[in-house]
Amino acid sequence: MSTTTDRSRRSLRRGETASGWLFTAPMLIILAVFLVVPVLMALWVSVSDWGGRGSPFAGSVSFVGLKNYGVLLLGGGLAEQDFGMSLKNNAWYVIFVVPLQTALSLFLAVLVNRQILKGRGFFRTAFYFPSVTSSVAITVLFLFLFSTTGAVNAALGWLGINGPNWFNDPSGVLHFGATSGPAALTQNSFLGVSFWDWIGGPSVAMCVYIIMAVFTTSGTFMLLFIAALQNLSGDVQEAAMVDGANGWQRFWKITLPQLRPTLFTVLTLGLIGCWQIFDQIYTGSRGQPAKTTLTPAYQSYKSSFIDQNWGQGAAIAFILFVIIIFFTLLQRSVLRERKVSRRRTRPYEAAAREAAARKASAQEAAQEIAAEEATR
């Protein structure tokens, strides 16, 4: 009887498995055709000398190994210098945008989630509206706002500040106006870019894209934080209020730790989006001035579609993919849940033992009193 039951269960599992594969087969086929196959083709292009004409699998296309990667990373020519400059620009872009947009989105979420705030729906819509506007339209708007005679410089002029020529100023903001640096920094380089330029920070022109990114993305991440805040239980907050914790202590010690999964999601999405910036650069400055707004995504497009160097363009895309994966894993490692060490739990364990001992002694005293009353 048991053997027959086991056979019927195995048959049922096989049937369920077959049904599952049958229902998911259309989506798997679509993913394979439009995602897996193009990625594998691009990988082949990155290790071949395909010139962009005909099939990349034609007999005239040769395998060149890691030559395209070597030109970008070790070539010592213009390709390495441009790629190094794009990495430097994008790295500073990530360093500024990701923390700013995360902090601003969390602040807005806490602000519009307050029960005492009137018109919360209006403010949520207003803060989210830039996120659903076309990035091309936002870029064109910022081109007008930050032009030499634009509204931003006009507002700075009212304050007595002479605004910069935003989109035509290649100087690094962390150089603080210095035109040259120490020989140890200017004469040594990494990926064709001097250490002096690496530590110079984003250019004045790139700062406009940083402001634009924070302005357009904070609304989306605000919604994620709002959803997380509304799912938090109020019991812990009330207990902390009873214990005398102020608003900042409750936020830092109670609310923020509970937002760890959402915080990881926001940071990961922000990191990926920042390393993939393209349409704003294409619509705005196209890498200028002096290539200080060049990014790897735009450099990949330029190498492939403009310079017709498809191997290097594909190689840039895969290097960028490795960079994104590395920082995502690093971020996951930093934000993962960690066990509390024995050293930190020791005071709590001691307090628990003392409480248990007091409870046991109280119970013994109560039993003695009850026994004495029973003997009277």
C-alpha positions in Angstrom: 0.0 0.0 0.0 2.8 2.4 0.9 4.7 1.6 -2.3 1.6 2.4 -4.4 1.2 5.7 -2.5 4.9 6.7 -3.0 4.6 6.0 -6.7 1.4 8.1 -7.0 3.2 10.9 -5.2 6.2 10.8 -7.5 3.9 10.7 -10.5 2.0 13.7 -9.2 5.3 15.6 -8.6 6.5 14.8 -12.2 3.2 16.0 -13.5 3.4 19.3 -11.5 7.0 19.8 -12.7 6.0 19.2 -16.3 3.1 21.6 -16.0 5.3 24.2 -14.4 7.9 24.0 -17.3 5.0 24.1 -19.8 3.5 27.3 -18.4 6.9 29.1 -18.1 8.2 27.9 -21.4 7.0 31.0 -23.4 8.6 33.4 -21.1 11.8 31.4 -21.0 11.9 31.3 -24.8 11.4 35.1 -24.9 14.2 35.7 -22.4 16.5 33.4 -24.3 15.8 35.1 -27.6 15.9 38.7 -26.5 18.3 38.5 -23.5 20.6 35.5 -23.3 21.4 35.3 -27.1 22.2 39.0 -27.5 24.4 38.9 -24.4 26.3 35.9 -25.8 26.6 37.6 -29.1 28.0 40.8 -27.5 30.5 38.7 -25.5 31.7 37.2 -28.8 32.0 40.6 -30.4 34.1 41.8 -27.4 36.7 39.1 -28.2 36.6 39.3 -32.0 37.5 41.9 -34.7 34.0 42.3 -36.1 33.7 45.6 -37.9 29.9 46.0 -37.7 29.0 44.8 -41.2 27.5 41.4 -41.9 27.1 38.6 -39.3 29.5 38.6 -36.3 29.7 34.8 -36.9 30.9 35.0 -40.5 34.1 33.3 -41.5 35.9 36.6 -42.0 35.5 37.5 -38.3 38.5 36.4 -36.3 38.9 35.6 -32.6 41.3 38.1 -31.0 41.0 37.0 -27.4 41.4 39.8 -24.8 42.9 42.3 -27.2 40.0 44.7 -27.0 40.1 44.6 -23.2 43.9 45.1 -23.2 43.6 48.2 -25.4 41.2 49.7 -22.9 43.1 48.7 -19.7 46.7 48.5 -20.7 47.0 50.0 -24.2 48.5 53.3 -23.2 46.8 55.1 -26.0 43.8 57.4 -26.5 41.3 54.5 -25.9 42.7 53.8 -22.5 42.8 57.5 -21.6 39.2 58.0 -22.7 38.1 54.9 -20.8 40.0 56.0 -17.7 38.4 59.4 -17.9 34.9 57.9 -18.2 35.5 55.7 -15.2 36.8 58.7 -13.2 33.8 60.8 -14.1 31.3 58.1 -13.4 32.9 57.1 -10.1 32.6 60.6 -8.8 29.0 60.7 -10.1 28.2 57.6 -8.1 29.9 58.9 -5.0 27.8 62.0 -4.9 24.5 60.8 -6.3 23.8 57.6 -4.5 24.2 58.9 -0.9 22.4 62.2 -1.7 19.4 60.6 -3.5 19.1 57.9 -0.7 19.2 60.5 2.1 16.8 62.8 0.3 14.3 60.1 -0.6 14.3 58.8 3.0 13.8 62.3 4.4 10.9 62.9 2.0 9.4 59.6 2.9 9.5 60.3 6.6 8.2 63.8 6.0 5.1 62.8 3.9 4.4 59.8 6.1 3.6 61.9 9.1 0.0 61.7 10.1 -0.1 65.4 11.1 0.9 66.6 7.6 -2.0 67.9 5.6 -2.2 67.3 1.9 0.1 64.3 2.0 -1.2 63.0 -1.4 -0.4 66.3 -3.1 3.2 66.3 -1.7 3.7 62.7 -2.7 2.6 63.4 -6.2 4.7 66.6 -6.4 7.9 64.8 -5.3 7.3 61.8 -7.5 6.4 63.8 -10.7 10.0 64.4 -11.9 10.6 60.7 -11.8 7.9 60.0 -14.5 8.9 62.9 -16.7 11.0 62.1 -19.8 14.8 62.2 -19.0 15.3 63.9 -22.3 12.8 66.7 -21.4 14.4 67.1 -17.9 17.9 67.3 -19.5 16.7 70.0 -22.0 15.1 71.9 -19.1 18.4 71.8 -17.1 20.3 73.0 -20.2 18.2 76.1 -20.1 18.3 76.5 -16.3 22.1 76.1 -16.0 23.1 78.1 -19.2 25.3 81.1 -18.7 22.3 83.4 -18.7 19.9 80.9 -17.2 17.7 81.1 -14.1 20.3 79.5 -11.8 23.0 82.1 -12.6 20.3 84.8 -12.4 19.3 83.7 -8.9 23.0 83.5 -7.9 23.5 87.0 -9.2 20.7 88.3 -6.9 22.8 86.9 -4.0 25.9 88.7 -5.3 27.5 85.4 -6.7 29.0 85.3 -10.1 27.7 81.9 -11.4 30.0 79.7 -13.5 29.6 78.7 -17.1 28.2 75.4 -16.1 28.3 73.2 -19.2 31.6 74.7 -20.4 33.7 74.5 -17.3 35.9 71.3 -17.1 37.6 72.2 -13.8 37.3 69.7 -10.9 35.3 71.1 -8.0 37.7 69.5 -5.5 40.7 71.3 -7.1 39.3 74.5 -5.6 40.5 76.6 -8.5 44.1 75.2 -8.6 45.3 74.7 -12.2 48.2 72.3 -11.3 49.2 70.0 -8.5 52.2 68.3 -7.0 54.5 66.4 -9.4 53.8 63.2 -7.6 50.2 63.5 -8.6 50.5 65.0 -12.0 53.3 62.8 -13.3 51.8 59.5 -12.3 48.6 58.1 -13.7 46.1 55.2 -13.7 44.3 54.2 -16.9 45.9 57.1 -18.7 44.5 59.7 -16.2 46.8 61.4 -13.7 46.2 61.0 -10.0 45.7 64.8 -9.8 42.6 64.4 -12.1 41.4 61.3 -10.2 41.2 63.2 -6.9 39.8 66.4 -8.5 36.2 65.4 -8.1 33.5 65.9 -10.7 33.8 68.8 -13.0 31.5 71.8 -12.8 29.6 70.4 -15.8 29.2 67.0 -14.2 27.7 68.7 -11.1 24.7 69.7 -13.2 24.1 66.0 -14.0 24.5 65.1 -10.3 21.9 67.7 -9.3 19.6 66.4 -12.1 19.9 62.8 -11.0 19.1 63.6 -7.4 16.1 65.7 -8.5 14.6 63.1 -10.8 15.2 59.8 -8.9 14.5 60.8 -5.3 10.7 60.6 -5.8 10.8 57.0 -7.0 12.9 55.8 -4.0 10.7 57.9 -1.7 7.8 55.6 -2.6 9.8 52.5 -1.7 10.6 54.0 1.7 7.0 55.0 2.3 5.8 51.5 1.6 8.4 50.2 4.1 7.5 52.7 6.7 3.8 51.9 6.5 4.6 48.2 7.1 6.5 48.9 10.3 4.8 48.0 13.6 4.1 50.8 16.0 4.5 48.7 19.1 8.3 49.1 19.3 8.0 52.8 18.7 5.5 53.1 21.6 7.7 51.1 23.9 10.6 53.4 23.0 8.5 56.4 23.7 7.6 55.0 27.1 11.3 54.4 27.9 11.9 58.1 27.1 13.6 57.8 23.7 13.4 61.1 21.7 12.5 61.3 18.0 16.1 61.0 16.7 16.9 58.0 18.9 13.7 56.2 17.8 14.6 56.9 14.1 18.3 55.9 14.4 17.9 52.9 16.7 14.5 51.5 15.7 13.2 52.7 12.4 16.4 52.7 10.3 17.5 49.1 11.3 14.0 47.9 10.2 14.5 49.6 6.9 17.6 47.6 6.1 16.0 45.5 3.2 14.5 48.6 1.6 17.7 50.5 2.1 19.7 47.7 0.3 17.2 47.8 -2.6 17.4 51.6 -2.9 21.2 51.6 -2.8 21.4 48.8 -5.3 19.0 50.3 -7.8 20.7 53.7 -7.4 24.2 52.2 -7.9 23.1 50.4 -11.1 21.3 53.4 -12.5 24.3 55.7 -11.8 26.7 53.4 -13.6 24.4 53.2 -16.6 23.9 56.9 -17.2 23.6 57.5 -20.9 20.6 59.4 -22.2 21.3 62.6 -20.1 24.9 62.7 -21.4 23.8 62.0 -25.0 21.1 64.7 -24.9 23.3 67.2 -23.0 27.0 67.5 -23.4 28.1 64.3 -25.2 31.1 64.0 -23.0 32.2 67.7 -23.2 33.8 69.9 -22.0 37.2 68.3 -22.3 35.6 64.8 -21.8 34.8 65.6 -18.2 31.2 64.3 -18.6 32.2 61.2 -20.5 30.8 58.0 -19.0 31.4 54.3 -19.8 27.9 53.8 -21.2 28.3 56.8 -23.6 31.9 55.7 -24.4 30.6 52.3 -25.3 28.0 53.8 -27.6 30.6 56.2 -29.2 33.1 53.4 -29.8 30.5 51.2 -31.4 28.2 53.4 -33.4 30.4 56.4 -34.1 33.9 55.0 -34.3 32.7 51.6 -35.6 35.0 49.9 -33.1 32.5 47.3 -32.0 34.9 45.1 -30.2 36.0 47.9 -27.8 32.4 49.0 -27.4 31.3 45.6 -26.3 34.4 45.2 -24.1 33.5 48.5 -22.3 30.0 47.1 -21.7 31.2 43.9 -20.1 33.8 45.8 -17.9 30.9 48.0 -16.8 28.9 44.9 -16.0 31.7 43.5 -13.9 32.0 46.8 -12.0 28.2 46.8 -11.2 28.3 43.2 -10.0 31.3 43.9 -7.8 29.8 46.9 -6.1 26.4 45.2 -5.7 28.1 42.2 -3.9 30.2 44.6 -1.8 27.1 46.5 -0.8 25.2 43.3 0.0 28.1 42.2 2.2 28.2 45.6 4.1 24.4 45.7 4.7 23.8 42.0 5.5 22.3 40.9 8.8 25.0 40.1 11.3 24.8 38.0 14.4 25.3 39.9 17.7 28.6 39.0 19.2 28.8 37.3 22.6 30.5 40.3 24.1 27.5 42.5 23.3 24.9 39.9 24.4 26.7 39.2 27.7 25.2 42.1 29.7 21.7 41.2 28.4 22.2 37.6 29.4 23.4 38.6 32.9 20.4 40.9 33.3 18.1 38.0 32.2 19.7 35.7 34.7 19.2 38.2 37.5 15.6 38.7 36.5 15.0 35.0 36.4 16.7 34.6 39.9 14.5 37.4 41.3 11.4 35.8 39.9 12.4 32.4 41.3 13.1 33.9 44.7 9.8 35.7 44.6 8.0 32.5 43.8 9.8 30.6 46.6 8.8 33.4 49.0 5.2 33.2 47.9 5.2 29.4 48.3 6.6 29.7 51.8 4.0 32.3 52.7 1.2 30.0 51.3 2.6 27.0 53.2 2.6 29.0 56.5 -0.9 30.1 56.0 -2.0 26.5 55.2 -0.5 25.2 58.5 -2.2 27.8 60.6 
